[in-house]
Amino acid sequence: MATVEKMPMLMVGYEKLTAQLRDLKAERPLIVDAIEEARAHGDLSENAEYHAAKERQGQVEASIADLEDKLSRAQIIDPKELSGDKVVFGATVTLLDEDDKPVTYQLVGQAEADAKSGMISYNSPLGRALIGRQIGDEVEVTVPSGEKFYLVDKIEFV
């Protein structure tokens, strides 16, 4: 029997996926209407509107199935309920780079990762390197631009 792998995520990520799913399900009837309208134009073999609507329908249905799968496997974690002195999923970590410039990241699930807003996936190279580290630990990460070195300065659960 296959085991279903849980997907850890924060509540904000769960709500984001739920909103996307709701929007896609709301789009279903509009696509059906577009298919019916295109079908009424006659010959389907040369009907670009029909083929575009059918292609969009396939994309929407695939996205719905993917989102439903992710939501069914979601394991919602509230970082405020966590504590400790090690970096774990949901922790907000302040790192000092090679120039002692502070950078702050929160370890989140893949679905909610957004590096520009300081949320990195726990599966990213930096995320994997940070898991289990403590304040004062040095972290070496291989990124496309080369090697990066960080010092764990602060671990928070907010």
Secondary structure as the mmCIF struct_conf table of DSSP 4:
data_model
#
loop_
_struct_conf.conf_type_id
_struct_conf.id
_struct_conf.beg_label_comp_id
_struct_conf.beg_label_asym_id
_struct_conf.beg_label_seq_id
_struct_conf.end_label_comp_id
_struct_conf.end_label_asym_id
_struct_conf.end_label_seq_id
HELX_LH_PP_P HELX_LH_PP_P1 ALA A 2 LYS A 6
STRN STRN1 MET A 7 MET A 9
HELX_RH_AL_P HELX_RH_AL_P1 MET A 11 ARG A 39
TURN_TY1_P TURN_TY1_P1 ALA A 40 HIS A 41
BEND BEND1 GLY A 42 GLY A 42
BEND BEND2 LEU A 44 LEU A 44
TURN_TY1_P TURN_TY1_P2 SER A 45 GLU A 46
HELX_RH_AL_P HELX_RH_AL_P2 ALA A 48 SER A 72
TURN_TY1_P TURN_TY1_P3 ARG A 73 ARG A 73
STRN STRN2 ALA A 74 ILE A 76
HELX_RH_3T_P HELX_RH_3T_P1 PRO A 79 GLU A 81
BEND BEND3 GLY A 84 ASP A 85
STRN STRN3 LYS A 86 LYS A 86
TURN_TY1_P TURN_TY1_P4 PHE A 89 GLY A 90
STRN STRN4 THR A 92 LEU A 96
TURN_TY1_P TURN_TY1_P5 GLU A 98 ASP A 99
BEND BEND4 ASP A 100 ASP A 100
STRN STRN5 PRO A 102 VAL A 108
HELX_RH_3T_P HELX_RH_3T_P2 GLN A 110 GLU A 112
STRN STRN6 ASP A 114 ASP A 114
HELX_RH_3T_P HELX_RH_3T_P3 ALA A 115 SER A 117
TURN_TY1_P TURN_TY1_P6 GLY A 118 GLY A 118
STRN STRN7 MET A 119 SER A 121
TURN_TY1_P TURN_TY1_P7 TYR A 122 ASN A 123
BEND BEND5 SER A 124 SER A 124
HELX_RH_AL_P HELX_RH_AL_P3 PRO A 125 LEU A 130
TURN_TY1_P TURN_TY1_P8 ILE A 131 GLY A 132
STRN STRN8 GLN A 134 GLN A 134
TURN_TY1_P TURN_TY1_P9 ILE A 135 GLY A 136
STRN STRN9 GLU A 138 VAL A 143
TURN_TY1_P TURN_TY1_P10 PRO A 144 SER A 145
STRN STRN10 GLY A 146 GLU A 156
#
